[in-house]
Amino acid sequence: MGKFTIRNKTDSVSFQADKQSAAVISVLAVVTLLVFLLSLSAGSAWISPLKVIKQLTGSTAEHDFVINTLRLPRTLLAFLVGAALGVSGLILQGIVRNPLASPDIIGITGGASVGAIIFLVSFAGQISISWLPLAAITGAGAVSVMIYILSWKNGVTPIRLILIGIGIAAAMNALTTMMIVLSDIATAGRAYLWMTGSIYGANWSDVYGLLPWVVVLIPVTIFLARTVNVKELGDDVARGLGVKVQLFRFLLLFISVALAGSAVAFAGGIGFVGLIAPHIARKLIGASFAALVPAAALTGGLIVTLADVVARTAFLPSDLPAGIFTAGIGAPFFIYLLYKNRNL
């Protein structure tokens, strides 16, 4: 009778947690729709939300070019980039069990940037631009392997991995800058703007290029959520429960690298989203990884979409890179985390 009572209490707590998570995710989804509407309305010329809704539902074609050609693909790409970076950072923080981990801070984004810049400088006009995500993911994967090898000394400690990653990130940034300086003016200008992190000039081909990576890999991450929850208890406990730790660690790392690499390929080096979004999601949701994945995706998407809205409206007629504003928020947040976790 006592066991039955305990189980009922546990199930009740779990049910309440699931309800709370579902409610938070629903609120985030509603906020996302409102921000989408704001993004489609805001610009050099303000279009009322009512007219935007009429345009999207086909009731009018008055603003077809501005909304469907200029603003809608840009808004969708910003959200997809933020979602990919948010989930990528969440996975990294789960794998290394360190709140400071994110794809840009430990050098994965830098590796993706190097791969993409090499492609732009060496093969632009010779090979289809559709190969750009593969080039970025290859660069991100190569740097991930390098970081892991250099961090290994009787195992990999989280703080050692972070410190090595910061050093590798600096080296990748230096290498990227050198390649830009040595390239022709046209390529250098395009690459520099891209490296800062910008959604400027986004079109439907960019959206269609990034969409499959996000639509496939984020659901796969949710599918692997139960394994991540078990792994957070420690590798020995996970092995005891029958989890193939190394295999799942490789799968999760691959997903993180692929999400970060594909996002960087289409939007450049937008920084700190992979650091901030998982922390906000944990504050809202708790520790359940299955619920954290959609929460981190929505939060990351909101951060980049709002940053892009500010970037293209706050300093008109200038259209600034969204990465400036994510870095402006993320850098102080990273310093705060370093201070908070200084005894790790």
matplotlib code that plots the C-alpha trace (Angstrom):
import matplotlib.pyplot as plt

x = [0.0, 2.9, 4.7, 1.4, 1.0, 4.6, 4.2, 1.0, 2.7, 5.6, 3.3, 1.3, 4.5, 5.6, 2.1, 2.2, 5.7, 4.5, 1.5, 3.7, 6.2, 3.4, 1.9, 5.3, 6.0, 2.5, 3.1, 6.5, 4.7, 2.2, 4.9, 6.7, 3.7, 3.4, 7.1, 6.7, 3.9, 6.0, 8.9, 6.7, 5.2, 8.4, 10.8, 11.6, 7.9, 5.5, 2.7, -0.1, -0.4, -4.0, -2.7, 0.0, -2.5, -4.7, -1.6, -0.6, -4.2, -4.5, -7.2, -5.0, -1.9, -1.1, 2.2, 3.1, 6.6, 7.6, 6.1, 6.5, 9.7, 11.7, 10.4, 8.9, 12.0, 14.2, 11.9, 11.7, 15.5, 16.2, 13.9, 15.4, 18.9, 18.1, 16.3, 19.3, 21.8, 19.6, 19.3, 23.0, 24.0, 21.5, 23.0, 26.6, 25.8, 24.2, 27.1, 29.9, 27.7, 29.0, 26.8, 29.5, 29.4, 28.0, 29.0, 30.5, 32.4, 34.2, 35.1, 32.5, 31.0, 34.6, 35.3, 32.1, 33.1, 36.5, 34.9, 32.4, 35.0, 37.3, 34.3, 33.4, 37.0, 38.0, 34.9, 32.5, 31.0, 32.6, 30.4, 26.7, 26.1, 24.0, 27.3, 27.9, 26.2, 28.3, 31.5, 30.5, 29.6, 32.9, 34.8, 32.7, 33.3, 37.0, 37.4, 35.2, 37.6, 40.6, 39.1, 38.3, 41.8, 43.6, 41.3, 42.1, 44.3, 43.1, 39.7, 38.1, 37.1, 34.5, 36.7, 39.6, 37.4, 36.0, 39.5, 40.8, 37.7, 38.1, 41.7, 40.7, 37.9, 40.4, 42.6, 39.7, 38.8, 42.3, 42.5, 39.1, 40.4, 43.6, 41.7, 39.4, 42.3, 44.1, 40.9, 39.7, 37.6, 34.2, 34.7, 36.2, 33.2, 30.7, 32.6, 33.1, 29.4, 28.6, 31.2, 29.6, 26.3, 23.6, 20.2, 20.4, 19.4, 17.8, 15.7, 13.5, 16.4, 18.2, 15.1, 14.7, 18.4, 18.3, 14.8, 15.6, 18.4, 16.2, 13.1, 14.9, 17.6, 15.5, 12.8, 15.7, 17.1, 13.7, 13.7, 17.1, 16.0, 15.4, 19.0, 20.3, 18.3, 20.0, 23.4, 23.1, 23.2, 26.8, 28.4, 28.6, 24.9, 24.0, 26.0, 24.4, 21.0, 22.1, 22.8, 25.6, 27.2, 29.9, 27.4, 24.8, 27.5, 28.7, 25.1, 24.4, 27.7, 27.0, 23.6, 25.0, 27.7, 25.3, 22.8, 25.5, 27.3, 24.1, 23.0, 26.4, 26.3, 23.2, 23.5, 27.2, 28.7, 25.8, 27.2, 26.0, 22.5, 23.6, 24.7, 21.7, 18.8, 19.3, 19.7, 16.5, 14.7, 15.9, 14.6, 11.2, 11.0, 13.3, 15.6, 13.4, 15.5, 12.5, 10.7, 13.9, 14.5, 11.4, 11.8, 15.4, 14.4, 11.6, 13.8, 16.7, 14.4, 12.9, 16.3, 17.6, 14.3, 14.1, 17.8, 17.1, 14.1, 16.2, 19.1, 17.1, 14.8, 16.7, 19.3, 17.4, 18.4, 21.3, 20.7, 23.1, 24.1, 21.9, 25.1, 26.0, 22.9, 23.1, 26.8, 25.8, 23.5, 25.5, 29.0, 27.9, 25.9, 29.0, 31.0, 28.3, 28.4, 32.2, 31.9, 29.0, 30.9, 34.4, 34.9, 34.1]
y = [0.0, 2.3, 1.7, 2.3, 5.7, 6.7, 5.8, 7.8, 10.8, 10.5, 10.2, 13.2, 15.4, 14.2, 15.0, 18.5, 19.1, 18.0, 20.3, 23.2, 22.5, 22.3, 25.6, 27.3, 26.0, 27.1, 30.6, 30.7, 29.6, 32.4, 35.0, 33.6, 34.3, 37.8, 38.5, 37.1, 39.5, 42.4, 41.4, 41.4, 44.7, 46.6, 48.0, 51.2, 51.4, 50.2, 47.9, 47.4, 43.9, 43.6, 44.3, 41.7, 39.1, 39.9, 39.5, 36.2, 34.8, 36.0, 38.6, 41.3, 41.6, 45.2, 44.5, 41.2, 42.1, 43.7, 40.9, 37.7, 38.5, 40.7, 40.2, 36.8, 34.8, 37.0, 36.4, 32.6, 32.3, 34.3, 32.0, 28.8, 30.0, 30.9, 27.5, 25.6, 27.5, 27.2, 23.4, 23.0, 24.9, 22.8, 19.6, 20.7, 21.8, 18.4, 16.5, 18.2, 19.1, 22.6, 25.8, 27.7, 25.4, 26.8, 26.3, 29.8, 29.9, 26.5, 27.1, 25.0, 28.1, 29.3, 26.0, 26.3, 29.9, 28.7, 25.9, 28.3, 31.0, 28.5, 27.5, 31.1, 32.1, 29.0, 27.7, 30.6, 30.5, 27.1, 24.9, 25.3, 27.4, 24.5, 22.8, 25.7, 24.0, 20.8, 22.9, 24.7, 21.4, 19.8, 22.7, 22.5, 18.8, 19.0, 21.6, 19.6, 16.6, 18.9, 20.3, 16.9, 15.5, 18.5, 18.4, 14.8, 14.0, 10.9, 11.9, 15.3, 17.7, 20.3, 23.3, 22.0, 21.6, 25.1, 26.7, 24.7, 25.6, 29.4, 29.2, 27.3, 29.8, 32.6, 30.8, 30.1, 33.8, 34.7, 32.2, 33.5, 37.1, 36.2, 34.5, 37.5, 39.9, 37.8, 37.4, 39.9, 43.0, 41.6, 38.3, 40.0, 42.4, 39.6, 37.3, 40.0, 40.9, 37.2, 36.6, 39.3, 37.4, 38.9, 37.9, 40.7, 39.7, 36.4, 34.7, 31.7, 29.5, 30.2, 29.1, 26.0, 25.2, 25.4, 24.1, 20.3, 20.4, 22.0, 19.9, 16.6, 17.1, 18.8, 16.0, 13.4, 15.3, 15.0, 11.3, 10.9, 13.0, 10.0, 8.9, 12.4, 12.4, 9.1, 10.3, 13.3, 10.8, 9.9, 7.5, 4.6, 4.7, 5.1, 2.0, 0.1, 0.9, -0.4, 2.9, 2.8, 6.0, 6.5, 5.9, 8.3, 10.9, 10.7, 11.0, 14.0, 15.7, 15.2, 16.7, 19.7, 20.3, 19.8, 22.3, 24.9, 24.4, 24.7, 27.8, 29.5, 28.6, 30.6, 33.4, 33.7, 33.9, 35.0, 34.6, 33.7, 32.4, 28.9, 30.0, 32.2, 30.2, 27.0, 28.9, 30.8, 27.5, 25.9, 28.8, 28.4, 24.6, 22.9, 19.9, 17.7, 17.5, 16.5, 19.7, 21.8, 21.0, 22.8, 25.5, 26.2, 26.2, 28.7, 30.9, 30.9, 31.7, 34.6, 36.0, 36.1, 37.3, 40.2, 41.0, 41.1, 43.4, 45.8, 45.6, 46.7, 49.3, 51.0, 52.8, 53.4, 53.7, 51.5, 47.8, 46.4, 42.7, 40.9, 39.4, 42.8, 42.8, 39.1, 39.7, 42.8, 40.8, 37.6, 38.9, 40.3, 37.1, 35.0, 37.1, 36.6, 32.8, 32.8, 34.6, 32.4, 29.2, 30.4, 27.6, 24.7]
z = [0.0, 0.9, -2.4, -4.3, -2.5, -3.3, -6.9, -7.1, -5.6, -8.0, -11.0, -9.7, -9.5, -13.0, -14.4, -12.9, -14.3, -17.7, -17.5, -16.5, -19.3, -21.9, -20.6, -20.9, -24.4, -25.4, -24.1, -26.0, -29.2, -28.8, -28.1, -31.2, -33.4, -32.0, -32.7, -36.2, -36.8, -35.4, -37.7, -40.8, -39.8, -38.9, -41.4, -43.3, -43.9, -41.1, -42.3, -39.8, -38.3, -39.7, -43.2, -42.7, -41.7, -44.7, -46.9, -45.5, -45.8, -49.4, -48.7, -50.3, -52.5, -51.6, -49.9, -51.6, -52.6, -49.2, -47.1, -49.2, -50.9, -48.4, -44.8, -44.6, -45.7, -43.5, -40.5, -41.0, -41.5, -38.4, -36.4, -37.9, -37.2, -33.6, -33.1, -34.4, -32.3, -29.2, -29.4, -30.4, -27.2, -25.1, -26.4, -25.7, -22.2, -21.6, -23.0, -21.1, -18.1, -18.0, -18.2, -20.1, -23.1, -26.4, -30.0, -30.4, -27.1, -27.5, -31.2, -33.1, -34.7, -35.5, -37.2, -39.2, -40.2, -41.4, -43.5, -45.0, -45.7, -47.4, -49.6, -50.4, -51.2, -53.1, -54.8, -55.2, -58.7, -59.4, -57.2, -56.3, -53.2, -51.9, -50.8, -48.3, -45.3, -45.9, -45.9, -42.7, -41.0, -42.1, -40.5, -37.3, -37.1, -37.6, -34.9, -32.5, -32.9, -32.4, -29.2, -27.8, -28.5, -27.1, -24.0, -23.3, -20.3, -18.4, -19.5, -20.4, -17.6, -18.4, -17.4, -19.5, -22.5, -22.1, -21.8, -24.8, -26.8, -26.1, -27.3, -30.5, -31.1, -31.0, -33.4, -35.8, -35.7, -36.6, -39.4, -40.8, -40.7, -42.5, -45.3, -45.7, -45.8, -48.5, -50.7, -53.3, -52.2, -53.3, -51.6, -48.5, -48.1, -48.4, -46.1, -43.4, -43.3, -43.2, -40.4, -38.2, -38.3, -40.5, -41.9, -44.5, -48.0, -46.9, -49.5, -49.9, -51.1, -47.8, -45.9, -47.9, -47.4, -43.6, -43.0, -43.5, -41.0, -38.3, -39.1, -39.0, -36.3, -33.6, -33.5, -33.4, -30.4, -28.7, -29.5, -27.7, -24.7, -22.4, -23.0, -22.2, -18.9, -17.9, -19.0, -16.6, -13.8, -14.8, -17.3, -14.9, -14.0, -17.7, -18.7, -15.8, -17.3, -20.7, -22.5, -25.1, -23.8, -26.4, -29.3, -28.0, -27.1, -30.7, -32.1, -29.9, -30.7, -34.4, -34.1, -32.2, -34.8, -37.7, -36.3, -35.5, -38.8, -40.9, -39.0, -39.5, -43.2, -43.8, -41.2, -40.4, -36.9, -34.8, -31.3, -27.8, -28.8, -28.0, -24.6, -23.6, -25.0, -23.0, -19.7, -20.3, -21.2, -17.9, -15.9, -17.5, -17.8, -15.3, -16.0, -18.3, -21.5, -23.7, -22.8, -22.9, -26.6, -27.9, -25.3, -26.2, -29.9, -29.4, -27.1, -29.6, -32.4, -30.5, -29.6, -33.2, -34.6, -32.1, -32.7, -36.4, -36.0, -33.9, -36.3, -39.3, -37.6, -34.8, -37.0, -40.2, -43.0, -41.9, -41.7, -39.0, -38.5, -36.0, -34.4, -33.0, -30.7, -29.7, -28.7, -26.8, -24.6, -24.6, -23.7, -20.3, -19.7, -20.3, -17.9, -15.3, -15.8, -15.5, -12.2, -10.9, -11.8, -10.9, -8.3, -10.8]

ax = plt.figure().add_subplot(projection="3d")
ax.plot(x, y, z, "-o")
ax.set_aspect("equal")
plt.show()
